[in-house]
Amino acid sequence: MFILDGGSGIIDVLKENLKKPLSIAVVPTNYLLFWTDLGDQPTIQRSGLDGSQRKVLLSTSIFWPTGIAIDIVKKRLYWVDVRMHSITSCDFDGSNLDVLQIASDRLVHPWSLSVFEDTVYWSDWTQAHSTIYSANKLRGGEVQSHAVVNMVISLDLIDNREHDSLSSYMIPLSAT
């Protein structure tokens, strides 16, 4: 289990040189852990699941990366950046940056995101609520609005095809 504690700056296996960790993503099949750190110099970092081979993937082209998600099939990391009003992706080594083309009114205060099949889903905050949007993960565009809910802290998609119910669904975890 990996625990991200933004108050103490600790990720379970990483206890040093963290300022303000905010989001975490795990790729068990590649033995990788990714996280955002919003310290004085924001970064997106990677290590092995045991904390070894720690590496800063990005320290430029980001300002306030709040949420990260993994596309395990394409081996890409996605993140939203509140101050850049963007959704960007890169390869697991930090190369091949790609910014999705999405209208800025759909990325006012993006906070959390999740990738499922050919789609990226994200939450966008206003003062009163969050809206859940989606777009094509490769080209952006064709943004769809799915729900208006209370403030979303984390957005996850679960593939439920092995059961005879919904094929997938979102679980917004609302702030209280």
Contacts in CASP RR format, 6 or more apart in sequence:
PFRMAT RR
TARGET T0000
AUTHOR 0000-0000-0000
METHOD contacts of the structure
MODEL  1
MFILDGGSGIIDVLKENLKKPLSIAVVPTNYLLFWTDLGDQPTIQRSGLD
GSQRKVLLSTSIFWPTGIAIDIVKKRLYWVDVRMHSITSCDFDGSNLDVL
QIASDRLVHPWSLSVFEDTVYWSDWTQAHSTIYSANKLRGGEVQSHAVVN
MVISLDLIDNREHDSLSSYMIPLSAT
1 12 0 8 1.000
2 11 0 8 1.000
2 12 0 8 1.000
2 13 0 8 1.000
2 24 0 8 1.000
2 26 0 8 1.000
2 33 0 8 1.000
3 10 0 8 1.000
3 11 0 8 1.000
3 12 0 8 1.000
4 11 0 8 1.000
4 21 0 8 1.000
4 22 0 8 1.000
4 23 0 8 1.000
4 24 0 8 1.000
4 35 0 8 1.000
5 11 0 8 1.000
5 21 0 8 1.000
6 20 0 8 1.000
6 21 0 8 1.000
6 22 0 8 1.000
7 20 0 8 1.000
9 18 0 8 1.000
9 19 0 8 1.000
9 20 0 8 1.000
9 21 0 8 1.000
10 18 0 8 1.000
10 21 0 8 1.000
11 18 0 8 1.000
11 21 0 8 1.000
11 24 0 8 1.000
11 33 0 8 1.000
11 35 0 8 1.000
13 33 0 8 1.000
13 47 0 8 1.000
13 49 0 8 1.000
13 50 0 8 1.000
13 51 0 8 1.000
14 33 0 8 1.000
14 35 0 8 1.000
14 47 0 8 1.000
14 51 0 8 1.000
14 54 0 8 1.000
18 37 0 8 1.000
19 37 0 8 1.000
19 38 0 8 1.000
19 39 0 8 1.000
19 40 0 8 1.000
20 37 0 8 1.000
20 38 0 8 1.000
20 39 0 8 1.000
21 35 0 8 1.000
21 36 0 8 1.000
21 37 0 8 1.000
21 38 0 8 1.000
22 35 0 8 1.000
22 36 0 8 1.000
22 37 0 8 1.000
22 38 0 8 1.000
22 65 0 8 1.000
22 66 0 8 1.000
22 67 0 8 1.000
23 35 0 8 1.000
23 36 0 8 1.000
23 65 0 8 1.000
23 66 0 8 1.000
23 67 0 8 1.000
23 68 0 8 1.000
23 79 0 8 1.000
23 112 0 8 1.000
24 33 0 8 1.000
24 34 0 8 1.000
24 35 0 8 1.000
24 68 0 8 1.000
25 33 0 8 1.000
25 34 0 8 1.000
25 35 0 8 1.000
25 68 0 8 1.000
25 69 0 8 1.000
25 70 0 8 1.000
25 77 0 8 1.000
26 32 0 8 1.000
26 33 0 8 1.000
26 34 0 8 1.000
26 49 0 8 1.000
26 70 0 8 1.000
27 33 0 8 1.000
27 34 0 8 1.000
27 70 0 8 1.000
27 72 0 8 1.000
27 92 0 8 1.000
28 49 0 8 1.000
29 72 0 8 1.000
30 75 0 8 1.000
30 92 0 8 1.000
31 48 0 8 1.000
31 49 0 8 1.000
32 46 0 8 1.000
32 47 0 8 1.000
32 48 0 8 1.000
32 49 0 8 1.000
32 92 0 8 1.000
33 46 0 8 1.000
33 47 0 8 1.000
33 48 0 8 1.000
33 49 0 8 1.000
33 51 0 8 1.000
34 44 0 8 1.000
34 45 0 8 1.000
34 46 0 8 1.000
34 57 0 8 1.000
34 68 0 8 1.000
34 70 0 8 1.000
34 77 0 8 1.000
35 44 0 8 1.000
35 45 0 8 1.000
35 68 0 8 1.000
36 42 0 8 1.000
36 43 0 8 1.000
36 44 0 8 1.000
36 45 0 8 1.000
36 65 0 8 1.000
36 66 0 8 1.000
36 67 0 8 1.000
36 68 0 8 1.000
36 79 0 8 1.000
37 43 0 8 1.000
37 44 0 8 1.000
37 45 0 8 1.000
38 64 0 8 1.000
38 65 0 8 1.000
38 66 0 8 1.000
41 59 0 8 1.000
42 59 0 8 1.000
42 62 0 8 1.000
42 63 0 8 1.000
42 64 0 8 1.000
42 65 0 8 1.000
43 56 0 8 1.000
43 57 0 8 1.000
43 58 0 8 1.000
43 59 0 8 1.000
43 62 0 8 1.000
44 56 0 8 1.000
44 57 0 8 1.000
44 58 0 8 1.000
44 62 0 8 1.000
44 65 0 8 1.000
44 68 0 8 1.000
44 77 0 8 1.000
44 79 0 8 1.000
44 94 0 8 1.000
45 54 0 8 1.000
45 55 0 8 1.000
45 56 0 8 1.000
45 57 0 8 1.000
46 54 0 8 1.000
46 55 0 8 1.000
46 57 0 8 1.000
46 92 0 8 1.000
47 53 0 8 1.000
47 54 0 8 1.000
47 55 0 8 1.000
48 54 0 8 1.000
57 77 0 8 1.000
57 90 0 8 1.000
57 93 0 8 1.000
57 94 0 8 1.000
58 90 0 8 1.000
58 94 0 8 1.000
61 88 0 8 1.000
61 97 0 8 1.000
62 79 0 8 1.000
62 81 0 8 1.000
62 84 0 8 1.000
62 88 0 8 1.000
63 81 0 8 1.000
63 82 0 8 1.000
63 83 0 8 1.000
63 84 0 8 1.000
64 81 0 8 1.000
64 82 0 8 1.000
64 83 0 8 1.000
64 84 0 8 1.000
65 79 0 8 1.000
65 80 0 8 1.000
65 81 0 8 1.000
66 79 0 8 1.000
66 80 0 8 1.000
66 81 0 8 1.000
66 82 0 8 1.000
66 110 0 8 1.000
66 111 0 8 1.000
66 112 0 8 1.000
67 79 0 8 1.000
67 80 0 8 1.000
67 111 0 8 1.000
67 112 0 8 1.000
67 113 0 8 1.000
68 77 0 8 1.000
68 78 0 8 1.000
68 79 0 8 1.000
68 113 0 8 1.000
69 77 0 8 1.000
69 78 0 8 1.000
69 79 0 8 1.000
69 113 0 8 1.000
69 114 0 8 1.000
69 115 0 8 1.000
69 120 0 8 1.000
70 76 0 8 1.000
70 77 0 8 1.000
70 78 0 8 1.000
70 115 0 8 1.000
71 77 0 8 1.000
71 78 0 8 1.000
71 89 0 8 1.000
71 115 0 8 1.000
71 137 0 8 1.000
75 91 0 8 1.000
75 92 0 8 1.000
76 89 0 8 1.000
76 90 0 8 1.000
76 91 0 8 1.000
76 92 0 8 1.000
77 89 0 8 1.000
77 90 0 8 1.000
77 91 0 8 1.000
77 92 0 8 1.000
77 94 0 8 1.000
78 87 0 8 1.000
78 88 0 8 1.000
78 89 0 8 1.000
78 113 0 8 1.000
78 115 0 8 1.000
78 120 0 8 1.000
78 137 0 8 1.000
79 87 0 8 1.000
79 88 0 8 1.000
79 89 0 8 1.000
79 113 0 8 1.000
80 86 0 8 1.000
80 87 0 8 1.000
80 107 0 8 1.000
80 110 0 8 1.000
80 111 0 8 1.000
80 112 0 8 1.000
80 113 0 8 1.000
80 122 0 8 1.000
81 87 0 8 1.000
81 88 0 8 1.000
81 110 0 8 1.000
82 109 0 8 1.000
82 110 0 8 1.000
82 111 0 8 1.000
85 104 0 8 1.000
85 107 0 8 1.000
85 108 0 8 1.000
85 110 0 8 1.000
86 99 0 8 1.000
86 100 0 8 1.000
86 102 0 8 1.000
86 107 0 8 1.000
86 110 0 8 1.000
87 99 0 8 1.000
87 100 0 8 1.000
87 102 0 8 1.000
87 107 0 8 1.000
87 110 0 8 1.000
87 113 0 8 1.000
87 120 0 8 1.000
87 122 0 8 1.000
87 135 0 8 1.000
87 140 0 8 1.000
88 97 0 8 1.000
88 98 0 8 1.000
88 99 0 8 1.000
88 100 0 8 1.000
89 97 0 8 1.000
89 98 0 8 1.000
89 100 0 8 1.000
89 137 0 8 1.000
90 96 0 8 1.000
90 97 0 8 1.000
90 98 0 8 1.000
100 120 0 8 1.000
100 135 0 8 1.000
100 137 0 8 1.000
100 139 0 8 1.000
100 140 0 8 1.000
100 141 0 8 1.000
101 139 0 8 1.000
101 140 0 8 1.000
101 141 0 8 1.000
102 135 0 8 1.000
102 140 0 8 1.000
102 141 0 8 1.000
102 143 0 8 1.000
103 141 0 8 1.000
103 143 0 8 1.000
106 124 0 8 1.000
106 133 0 8 1.000
106 135 0 8 1.000
106 143 0 8 1.000
107 122 0 8 1.000
107 124 0 8 1.000
108 124 0 8 1.000
108 125 0 8 1.000
108 126 0 8 1.000
109 124 0 8 1.000
109 125 0 8 1.000
109 126 0 8 1.000
110 122 0 8 1.000
110 123 0 8 1.000
110 124 0 8 1.000
110 125 0 8 1.000
111 122 0 8 1.000
111 123 0 8 1.000
111 124 0 8 1.000
111 125 0 8 1.000
111 130 0 8 1.000
111 152 0 8 1.000
111 153 0 8 1.000
112 122 0 8 1.000
112 123 0 8 1.000
112 152 0 8 1.000
112 153 0 8 1.000
112 154 0 8 1.000
112 155 0 8 1.000
113 120 0 8 1.000
113 121 0 8 1.000
113 122 0 8 1.000
113 123 0 8 1.000
113 155 0 8 1.000
114 120 0 8 1.000
114 121 0 8 1.000
114 122 0 8 1.000
114 155 0 8 1.000
114 156 0 8 1.000
114 157 0 8 1.000
114 170 0 8 1.000
115 121 0 8 1.000
115 137 0 8 1.000
115 157 0 8 1.000
116 157 0 8 1.000
116 159 0 8 1.000
116 168 0 8 1.000
118 136 0 8 1.000
118 137 0 8 1.000
118 138 0 8 1.000
119 134 0 8 1.000
119 135 0 8 1.000
119 136 0 8 1.000
119 137 0 8 1.000
120 134 0 8 1.000
120 135 0 8 1.000
120 136 0 8 1.000
120 137 0 8 1.000
120 140 0 8 1.000
121 132 0 8 1.000
121 133 0 8 1.000
121 134 0 8 1.000
121 146 0 8 1.000
121 155 0 8 1.000
121 157 0 8 1.000
121 170 0 8 1.000
122 132 0 8 1.000
122 133 0 8 1.000
122 134 0 8 1.000
122 155 0 8 1.000
123 130 0 8 1.000
123 131 0 8 1.000
123 132 0 8 1.000
123 133 0 8 1.000
123 152 0 8 1.000
123 155 0 8 1.000
123 172 0 8 1.000
124 130 0 8 1.000
124 131 0 8 1.000
124 133 0 8 1.000
125 151 0 8 1.000
125 152 0 8 1.000
129 148 0 8 1.000
129 149 0 8 1.000
129 150 0 8 1.000
129 151 0 8 1.000
130 148 0 8 1.000
130 149 0 8 1.000
130 150 0 8 1.000
130 151 0 8 1.000
130 152 0 8 1.000
130 172 0 8 1.000
131 145 0 8 1.000
131 147 0 8 1.000
131 148 0 8 1.000
131 149 0 8 1.000
132 145 0 8 1.000
132 146 0 8 1.000
132 147 0 8 1.000
132 148 0 8 1.000
132 149 0 8 1.000
132 152 0 8 1.000
132 155 0 8 1.000
132 170 0 8 1.000
132 172 0 8 1.000
133 143 0 8 1.000
133 144 0 8 1.000
133 145 0 8 1.000
133 146 0 8 1.000
134 143 0 8 1.000
134 144 0 8 1.000
134 146 0 8 1.000
135 141 0 8 1.000
135 142 0 8 1.000
135 143 0 8 1.000
135 144 0 8 1.000
136 142 0 8 1.000
146 170 0 8 1.000
147 170 0 8 1.000
147 172 0 8 1.000
149 172 0 8 1.000
149 174 0 8 1.000
150 172 0 8 1.000
150 174 0 8 1.000
150 175 0 8 1.000
151 174 0 8 1.000
151 175 0 8 1.000
152 172 0 8 1.000
152 173 0 8 1.000
152 174 0 8 1.000
152 175 0 8 1.000
153 173 0 8 1.000
153 174 0 8 1.000
153 175 0 8 1.000
154 172 0 8 1.000
154 173 0 8 1.000
155 170 0 8 1.000
155 171 0 8 1.000
155 172 0 8 1.000
155 173 0 8 1.000
156 170 0 8 1.000
156 171 0 8 1.000
157 168 0 8 1.000
157 169 0 8 1.000
157 170 0 8 1.000
158 168 0 8 1.000
158 169 0 8 1.000
158 171 0 8 1.000
159 167 0 8 1.000
159 168 0 8 1.000
160 166 0 8 1.000
160 167 0 8 1.000
160 168 0 8 1.000
160 169 0 8 1.000
161 167 0 8 1.000
161 168 0 8 1.000
END
